[in-house]
Amino acid sequence: MMLIHYDCDQLFKEPGYNTKLYSLKNAEYKFRLTGIPFDKSFKLIKLKPYYSVAELKPLVKKEYKINPKLGIQFLFKGEVLLNNSILSDIGIRPLDDILTIMAVLTGG
């Protein structure tokens, strides 16, 4: 798992970050990858609630062993999540809600 270190005092002063104070505790989030057998499609991954979708992508690719040439998108409640979306801002509840992962072929 990739470790990401932040200087928390600096993090909340930088523009572009929401000023909410996020919990620094790890939480387990449920993921489901489409297109693979049902028994292998669900995984629990420990993440911080202040991770953005862009920060999740490499972690999830590594956990599911997805080919690096494939891009992935996350779906929650039928909507594609933007890369700058923050887990806690979206309203995803750890262990209750499921994030769906869809692998897509990028490039041409």
Secondary structure, DSSP 4 states (H G I P E B T S, - for coil): -------HHHHTTSTTS-SSPPP-S-EEEEEEETTS-HHHHEEEEEE-TT-BHHHHHHHHHHHHT--TTEEEEEEETTEEPPTT-BHHHHTPPTTTSEEEEEEEE---
